[in-house]
Amino acid sequence: MRLAREGAVFALVGASATAVHVLVALATRQGLGLGPMAANFAGYGCAVAVSYLGNARLTFRRSAWRGPQFARFVVVSLIGLAANQAITWSLVNRLGWPFWAGLAVVVALVPALSFGAAKLWAFGRQD
């Protein structure tokens, strides 16, 4: 029951963070003329705050102000960022996919990997 609740809340927090990511990425690409990588990075950066606070407080019911937990989350986030950027670069820059299609692949893969890492390591340890 707990895993199901965490999974459902993680999905809601993730959907919110993903929406922020996509909206910021598309807005900075269109409105500011940023390249695909910079626009994607801007979107990802904004989504990190939504993701950490939402997952700490809502998904895993932890204080958001725990240093070791935050440090682990940052590591998980940076791994997610690396995967995010690698997928975007590969699909958009190397294979010539439209930016929106690259983002679609990112939002399908990276959140699933992030849940496992967050559950098992970033928020799973008691400090």
Summary of the structure (lengths in Angstrom):
residues: 127
radius of gyration: 14.8
end to end distance: 24.1
largest distance: 45.8
contacts: 392
relative contact order: 0.15
helix: 83%
strand: 0%
